[in-house]
Amino acid sequence: MWVFTETGFVSAVARRDDPDHLVVRARDRISLEPLAALGSDEIVLGAGSDYPYRTICRRETYSRWVAEQIEQIDYRNFKNRVYDTRGDDFAHALMGVWTAMLEATDDEAAVGDLGQAMVSSATIRSSESPTFSRYAVLGPNTQTACEGTG
C-alpha cells in the first residue's frame, strides 16, 4: 500500500511469517519518522531493496498512524501543503506521480465536458508553489514540461 502524506511517502507490505506486523519502507528517513516515533520502532537504513529505509511496526500502530494523518487534514490543496512541508524537491517528485496517474483516468472521465473540466483543473499555476508551474496538462493522457519558476 502506498501512502502519501504531507510529511512523506511510505510503502507498507505484509511481513513474512508475522501477520501482526508490517514492513513499512521509504525512500527517505523523514517519511518514516512520525510512524516510527508512534510505535517506538527503529528505522533501518540499507535493508537491501529499492527502498533504502524501513521500519517494522504492528498493524495497529500503522492503522493508528494512518487515522492520525486523516484527522490532521486541514488543507484544501494537498500538493501545495506538501510543497510547504517538504519543499520543492519532494513536491516536484509528488507532482510527477500525480501527473503519471493521469494515465489511469478511465474513458468515461476522459471525454466530454467532464474530461475537459479534469484537464482544466489539472493545469496548475500557483505563485505559492513554483514546482507546479512547471507542468501544463495538454490532455488526459499527455503532459509537457513548461517554463516556470523554481
C-alpha positions as a printed Julia matrix, in Angstrom:
150×3 Matrix{Float64}:
   0.0     0.0     0.0
   1.43    3.34   -0.99
   0.54    6.26    1.23
   1.42    9.88    0.55
   1.09   12.3     3.46
   2.09   15.9     3.93
   5.32   14.64    5.53
   6.29   11.95    3.05
   5.72    8.74    1.13
   5.71    5.19    2.51
   5.05    1.72    1.14
   3.58   -0.85    3.53
   3.66   -4.6     2.92
   2.97   -7.7     4.99
   5.87   -9.09    6.98
   6.72  -12.66    6.06
   5.77  -15.18    8.72
   4.42  -12.47   11.06
   0.81  -11.47   10.36
   0.74   -8.99   13.25
   3.43   -6.74   11.73
   4.01   -4.72    8.57
   7.24   -3.71    6.89
   6.95   -0.03    6.03
   9.53    1.28    3.58
  10.52    4.74    2.39
  13.0     6.49    0.17
  13.94    8.95    2.91
  14.12    8.81    6.7
  11.83   11.83    7.17
   8.9     9.93    5.67
   9.15    7.18    8.33
   9.95    9.27   11.4
   6.36   10.06   12.52
   5.28    6.41   12.19
   8.38    5.03   13.89
   8.01    7.52   16.74
   4.39    6.48   17.3
   5.38    2.85   17.86
   8.87    3.49   19.24
  10.15    1.47   16.29
  13.64    1.56   14.83
  14.3     2.92   11.33
  16.85    0.79    9.48
  18.98    2.05    6.59
  20.2    -0.29    3.85
  17.89   -3.24    4.16
  18.63   -4.44    0.64
  15.7    -3.35   -1.52
  14.75   -0.45   -3.72
  13.61    1.39   -0.56
  16.66    2.39    1.47
  14.76    2.9     4.76
  12.36    0.64    6.57
  10.71    0.05    9.89
   8.73   -2.88   11.22
   5.59   -1.95   13.11
   2.47   -3.56   14.49
  -0.55   -3.37   12.18
  -2.41   -1.49   14.92
   0.34    1.15   15.03
   0.15    1.63   11.27
  -3.65    1.89   11.39
  -3.44    4.47   14.18
  -0.82    6.47   12.23
  -2.98    6.49    9.07
  -6.0     7.57   11.13
  -3.95   10.41   12.66
  -2.96   11.56    9.17
  -6.63   11.74    8.23
  -7.53   13.64   11.4
  -4.8    16.23   10.7
  -6.1    17.21    7.25
  -6.77   20.94    7.42
  -5.61   21.98    3.95
  -7.58   22.49    0.75
  -4.76   21.56   -1.64
  -2.55   18.55   -0.85
   0.16   19.35   -3.41
   0.61   22.87   -2.04
   0.77   21.54    1.54
   3.49   19.08    0.57
   5.42   21.94   -1.02
   5.14   23.83    2.28
   6.12   20.87    4.5
   8.71   19.06    2.35
   9.95   21.67   -0.09
  10.45   21.86   -3.83
  12.32   18.6    -4.48
   9.79   16.38   -2.74
   6.82   18.31   -4.11
   8.25   18.02   -7.61
   8.55   14.24   -7.25
   4.97   14.08   -5.92
   3.78   16.1    -8.89
   5.42   13.53  -11.15
   3.35   10.78   -9.51
   0.18   12.88   -9.79
   0.88   13.53  -13.46
   1.65    9.86  -14.16
  -1.67    8.87  -12.59
  -3.49   10.93  -15.22
  -2.73    7.93  -17.43
  -5.11    5.9   -15.25
  -8.07    8.18  -15.94
 -10.89    5.97  -17.17
 -12.57    6.54  -20.52
 -15.79    7.89  -19.01
 -14.0    10.72  -17.18
 -11.61   11.49  -20.04
 -14.23   12.57  -22.57
 -16.73   15.37  -22.97
 -17.34   18.2   -20.56
 -16.16   16.22  -17.54
 -12.88   15.37  -19.26
 -12.35   19.0   -20.22
 -13.01   20.06  -16.62
 -10.47   17.48  -15.43
  -7.87   18.77  -17.88
  -8.58   22.36  -16.9
  -8.25   21.61  -13.21
  -5.03   19.71  -13.9
  -3.31   22.81  -15.23
  -1.78   24.1   -12.05
  -0.22   27.5   -11.86
   0.41   28.81   -8.38
   2.75   31.58   -7.37
   2.97   29.96   -3.92
   4.15   26.67   -5.41
   6.71   27.2    -8.15
   7.1    23.44   -8.6
   3.65   23.12  -10.02
   4.01   25.92  -12.53
   6.43   23.62  -14.38
   3.58   21.48  -15.73
   0.74   22.15  -18.08
  -1.56   19.29  -18.87
  -2.48   19.09  -22.53
  -4.98   16.27  -22.27
  -5.93   13.38  -20.02
  -3.05   11.23  -21.25
  -0.33   13.76  -22.06
   1.72   16.4   -20.33
   4.58   18.67  -21.14
   7.11   20.49  -19.04
   6.74   24.24  -19.32
   8.97   27.07  -18.33
   8.28   28.18  -14.82
   9.89   29.43  -11.68
  11.7    27.2    -9.2
